[in-house]
Amino acid sequence: MYTNIPNNEFPDIIKTQMESNKIDEHINKVVLEWCKIILNQNYFQQHGGIYAQTNGLAVCSPTLSIFL
């Protein structure tokens, strides 16, 4: 079981899924651009502080649930 999903692999996973489901190429580009933005702006709050997630997406994070 993964504790996180690596940022560098995640867009490839999404791209593969969209291609296998025959999603329009223009939509693919837009979704992949959104992925990059979301992966680079992945913040969370814990114990009164705000932190940037720098290594992957937590499996149960709201950010990841957008794509599932």
C-alpha positions as CSV (number, residue, x, y, z in Angstrom):
1,M,0.0,0.0,0.0
2,Y,1.3,3.5,-0.9
3,T,1.7,6.2,1.7
4,N,1.8,8.7,-1.2
5,I,1.5,8.9,-5.0
6,P,4.7,10.3,-6.5
7,N,4.2,13.6,-8.3
8,N,6.3,12.7,-11.2
9,E,4.3,9.6,-12.0
10,F,0.8,10.9,-11.4
11,P,0.4,12.8,-14.7
12,D,1.5,9.8,-16.7
13,I,-1.1,7.6,-14.8
14,I,-3.8,10.2,-15.6
15,K,-2.7,10.5,-19.2
16,T,-2.7,6.7,-19.7
17,Q,-6.2,6.4,-18.2
18,M,-7.6,9.2,-20.4
19,E,-6.1,7.7,-23.6
20,S,-7.4,4.2,-22.7
21,N,-10.9,5.7,-22.3
22,K,-10.6,7.6,-25.6
23,I,-10.9,11.1,-24.0
24,D,-10.6,13.9,-26.5
25,E,-7.0,15.1,-26.9
26,H,-7.9,18.7,-26.1
27,I,-9.5,17.7,-22.8
28,N,-6.4,15.5,-22.1
29,K,-4.2,18.6,-22.4
30,V,-6.4,20.7,-20.1
31,V,-6.6,18.0,-17.5
32,L,-2.9,17.4,-17.5
33,E,-2.3,21.2,-17.1
34,W,-4.6,21.2,-14.1
35,C,-2.7,18.2,-12.7
36,K,0.5,20.2,-12.8
37,I,-1.0,23.2,-11.1
38,I,-2.6,21.1,-8.4
39,L,0.5,19.0,-7.8
40,N,2.6,22.2,-7.4
41,Q,0.1,23.9,-5.1
42,N,-0.6,21.1,-2.7
43,Y,-0.9,22.6,0.8
44,F,-2.4,21.2,4.0
45,Q,-3.1,22.4,7.5
46,Q,-2.1,20.5,10.6
47,H,-1.7,21.5,14.2
48,G,-2.4,25.2,13.4
49,G,0.2,25.4,10.6
50,I,0.0,25.4,6.8
51,Y,2.5,23.2,5.0
52,A,3.4,22.4,1.4
53,Q,3.3,18.7,0.5
54,T,6.7,18.4,-1.4
55,N,6.9,14.7,-2.0
56,G,3.8,13.1,-3.6
57,L,0.1,13.2,-2.8
58,A,-1.2,11.5,0.3
59,V,-3.5,8.7,-0.7
60,C,-6.5,10.0,1.3
61,S,-5.9,13.7,0.5
62,P,-8.7,15.9,-0.9
63,T,-6.3,16.8,-3.7
64,L,-5.9,13.2,-4.9
65,S,-9.7,12.6,-4.5
66,I,-10.3,15.2,-7.3
67,F,-8.8,12.7,-9.8
68,L,-10.3,9.5,-8.5
